[in-house]
C-alpha cells in the first residue's frame, strides 16, 4: 500500500486523536488495511495534508504514505547536494 484514499486517511486521523485522548500520547504506529504506518510517517502525512488544504482550498483525493524523494531533498540546502564524490 503506497497511499490512502480520503476515507482511510480520515479514519486513521480519527483513531490517532481518540488514542491521544485516551492515552495522553500518540501511538507509535497505526495499522491501516494491514499496513503498518510509523509515527514519523503519519505525522508527515498529516503535515502534508494540512499544507495541501491551505494551498489548494480542498481535501486531496489520496494521501501518499511516504513523501516523494523530491520532498526529502527539500529538507536539505542546495549546497549540500553537490557532487563531491569522485568515483
C-alpha positions, 0 to 999 in steps of 0.5 A: 500500500503506497497511499490512502484514499480520503476515507482511510486517511480520515479514519486513521486521523480519527483513531490517532486523536481518540488514542491521544485522548485516551492515552495522553500520547500518540501511538507509535504506529497505526495499522491501516488495511494491514499496513503498518504506518510509523509515527514519523510517517503519519505525522508527515502525512498529516503535515502534508495534508494540512499544507495541501488544504491551505494551498489548494482550498480542498481535501486531496483525493489520496494521501501518499504514505511516504513523501516523494524523494523530491520532498526529502531533498527539500529538507536539505540546502542546495549546497549540500547536494553537490557532487563531491564524490569522485568515483 
